[in-house]
Amino acid sequence: HFFSPANIMKLLEVVRGDKTSKEVIRTSMSLAKRINKVAVLAGVCDGFIGNRILHQRQIQSEDLAMEGAAPHRIDELLFDFGFPMGAFQMADLAGLDLAWNPEESNHDNVKDRLCVMDRRGQKNRAGYYDYDENRKATPAPITQELFKEIAAKTGVVQREISDEEILDRCLLPMINEGAKILDEGIAIRASDIDVVYVYGYGWPIYRGGPMHYANSLGLDRVVEKLRTYEQSGGDFWKPSQYLVDLAEKGGSFS
């Protein structure tokens, strides 16, 4: 699984199936090295390692925007954390119409509404952001208006949200999903997840990847925060049992 743009991104997920031979894995890892890629072995699941974890951040980014946090503020906080871009900027870069089906468009979804308005992302200079001829982004008023409109329509009460909550809700689900991936054997070791995120998703290298970052916070603190959000946010926030067990033993991801 190459990462776009493949001529720039170093990461390569080598996906093993139930019947993949050791020889095929060995050859694939060797080939990755020959073409100057950083290869990580992954099991089969929806999104493999990287996109499965990223999906959790995207869910929370959209929920935060629906609850009143400006999309550009969410992106700015992720940028200040060390990412090269935030969740909405990344979506614009990939293209909002990626996997979009106009016939199944959900008009209670901001991304679908933007696509219907022919705001497809950087490629046509309009998505969550507006873009000039040099692809410089400017927050688009229509984006926040759509989140506000759909929030009112669906009964979501908008409010002031702290910087801490925004970062917690973007990053903690990534850690929790990483723990589930380890528990399921999709990734062999925590450091593989960190390699995926440093080389494929721009996780700031000085923070070491999501699992190393969890270690730096303390797994007991991560579990405590997840349980706090679980009280108001439901099962989405339920800590992985693998993570809970590690925290109770005073352990860490290794």
C-alpha positions in Angstrom: 0.0 0.0 0.0 1.8 3.1 -1.3 1.1 6.6 0.1 0.3 9.6 -2.1 2.3 11.1 -3.7 4.2 7.9 -4.0 7.3 9.6 -5.5 7.7 11.6 -2.3 6.1 9.6 0.6 8.6 7.1 2.1 6.1 4.8 3.8 5.0 1.4 2.3 2.5 -0.8 4.1 3.2 -4.4 3.2 -0.1 -6.3 3.8 0.0 -9.9 4.7 -3.0 -12.2 4.3 -3.7 -15.4 6.2 -2.0 -17.5 3.5 0.8 -15.1 2.6 4.1 -17.1 2.7 7.2 -15.9 4.6 9.0 -15.9 1.3 6.6 -13.4 -0.2 6.8 -11.2 2.8 10.6 -11.4 2.7 10.7 -10.5 -1.0 8.2 -7.6 -0.5 10.2 -6.1 2.4 13.4 -6.4 0.3 11.8 -4.8 -2.7 10.6 -1.9 -0.5 14.2 -1.3 0.6 15.5 -1.4 -3.0 13.0 1.3 -4.1 14.0 3.4 -1.1 10.8 2.9 0.9 10.3 2.4 4.7 8.2 -0.7 4.9 5.9 -1.8 7.7 4.2 -5.2 7.8 0.4 -4.9 8.4 -2.4 -7.4 8.7 -5.7 -7.2 6.8 -8.4 -4.9 8.1 -10.3 -1.9 6.9 -7.7 0.9 6.4 -4.8 -1.3 7.4 -2.8 0.5 10.1 -2.5 4.1 9.0 -5.9 4.9 7.5 -7.8 3.0 10.2 -6.2 5.2 12.9 -6.6 8.3 10.8 -10.3 7.7 10.5 -10.7 8.1 14.2 -9.2 11.6 14.1 -11.4 12.6 11.2 -14.5 11.5 13.0 -13.6 13.7 16.0 -12.5 16.7 13.8 -15.9 16.7 12.1 -17.7 16.3 15.5 -15.7 19.1 17.0 -16.5 21.4 14.1 -20.2 20.4 14.4 -20.1 21.3 18.1 -18.7 24.8 17.5 -14.9 24.6 16.9 -13.9 26.4 13.7 -12.3 24.0 11.2 -9.3 26.3 10.7 -8.8 26.4 14.5 -8.7 22.6 14.7 -6.2 22.6 11.9 -4.1 25.3 13.5 -3.9 23.3 16.8 -2.8 20.2 14.9 -0.2 22.2 13.0 1.1 23.7 16.3 1.3 20.2 17.7 3.7 19.5 14.8 1.7 18.0 11.9 2.4 19.6 8.5 -1.3 20.2 8.1 -4.6 19.6 9.9 -7.5 17.3 9.2 -9.5 19.6 7.0 -6.5 20.7 5.0 -5.5 17.1 4.5 -9.1 16.3 3.3 -8.9 19.2 0.8 -5.5 17.9 -0.5 -6.8 14.4 -1.0 -10.0 15.7 -2.7 -13.4 15.9 -1.0 -15.0 13.9 -3.8 -12.7 10.9 -3.2 -15.2 8.0 -2.9 -18.1 10.5 -3.1 -21.2 9.2 -4.8 -23.6 12.0 -5.8 -26.5 9.6 -6.0 -26.0 8.6 -2.3 -25.2 12.1 -1.1 -26.1 12.8 2.5 -27.2 16.4 2.8 -26.7 16.3 6.6 -23.0 15.9 5.9 -20.8 19.0 5.4 -18.4 17.2 3.0 -21.2 16.0 0.8 -22.8 19.5 0.8 -19.5 21.0 -0.3 -19.1 18.5 -3.1 -22.6 19.3 -4.3 -21.6 22.9 -4.4 -18.6 21.8 -6.5 -16.1 22.6 -3.7 -13.9 19.5 -4.2 -10.7 20.7 -2.5 -7.4 22.1 -3.6 -7.7 20.8 -7.1 -10.5 23.3 -7.9 -9.4 25.9 -5.4 -12.4 25.4 -3.1 -13.1 22.9 -0.4 -13.2 23.4 3.4 -10.9 26.3 2.5 -10.6 28.7 -0.3 -7.3 28.6 -2.3 -5.5 31.2 -4.4 -3.5 30.4 -7.6 -0.6 29.4 -5.3 -2.7 27.0 -3.3 -2.5 29.3 -0.2 -5.5 28.5 2.0 -7.9 30.9 3.5 -10.8 29.8 5.8 -14.0 29.7 3.8 -17.0 31.3 5.6 -19.3 28.8 3.9 -17.7 25.9 5.7 -18.5 27.2 9.2 -21.9 28.3 8.1 -22.7 24.7 6.9 -21.5 23.2 10.1 -23.7 25.7 12.0 -26.7 25.0 9.8 -26.4 21.2 10.0 -25.8 21.4 13.8 -29.0 23.3 14.3 -30.9 20.9 12.0 -29.7 17.8 13.8 -30.0 19.2 17.4 -26.3 19.6 18.1 -25.8 22.5 20.5 -22.7 24.5 19.6 -20.4 25.8 22.4 -16.9 27.1 23.2 -14.4 24.3 23.1 -10.9 24.5 24.7 -7.7 23.9 23.0 -7.0 21.0 25.3 -10.3 19.3 24.5 -9.7 19.7 20.7 -6.2 18.1 20.9 -7.4 15.4 23.3 -10.3 14.5 21.0 -8.1 14.4 17.9 -5.2 12.4 19.4 -6.5 10.1 22.1 -8.7 8.1 19.7 -5.6 7.5 17.5 -3.8 6.0 20.5 -6.8 3.9 21.5 -7.2 2.6 18.0 -3.5 1.8 17.9 -3.9 -0.3 21.0 -6.8 -2.2 19.4 -4.6 -2.8 16.3 -1.8 -4.2 18.5 -4.3 -6.4 20.3 -5.7 -7.8 17.1 -2.2 -8.5 15.7 -2.7 -6.1 12.7 0.6 -4.4 13.7 3.4 -6.6 15.2 4.8 -3.9 17.6 3.9 -0.4 18.7 7.0 1.0 17.0 5.6 -0.1 13.7 2.6 2.1 14.2 4.9 5.0 15.1 6.9 4.4 11.9 3.7 4.5 9.9 2.7 7.8 11.3 6.1 9.5 11.1 6.8 8.4 7.5 3.3 8.3 6.1 1.2 11.0 8.0 3.6 13.7 9.1 3.4 12.9 12.8 6.1 15.2 14.3 9.2 13.1 14.6 10.3 14.7 17.9 7.0 13.4 19.4 7.9 9.9 18.3 4.6 8.7 16.8 1.2 8.1 18.6 2.2 5.2 20.7 5.5 6.8 21.9 3.5 9.9 22.6 1.1 7.8 24.7 4.1 6.6 26.7 5.2 10.1 27.3 1.8 11.1 28.6 1.6 8.0 30.8 -0.8 5.2 29.9 -2.7 5.6 33.1 -3.4 9.2 32.2 -4.5 8.2 28.7 -7.0 5.7 30.1 -8.2 8.3 32.6 -8.9 10.8 29.9 -10.6 8.3 27.6 -12.9 7.3 30.5 -13.7 10.9 31.2 -14.8 11.4 27.5 -16.6 8.1 27.6 -19.0 9.5 30.2 -20.3 12.0 27.8 -19.4 10.5 24.4 -20.3 6.9 24.8 -18.7 3.7 23.5 -16.5 5.5 20.9 -14.3 6.5 23.9 -14.2 3.1 25.7 -10.5 2.3 26.3 -9.1 -0.7 24.6 -8.7 -3.6 27.1 -5.1 -4.0 25.9 -4.4 -0.4 26.8 -6.2 -0.8 30.2 -4.2 -3.9 31.0 -0.9 -2.2 30.1 -1.7 0.8 32.2 -2.7 -1.2 35.3 0.6 -3.1 35.1 2.5 0.2 34.9 3.7 -0.8 31.4 4.2 1.0 28.2 4.0 0.4 24.5 7.2 -1.1 23.2 
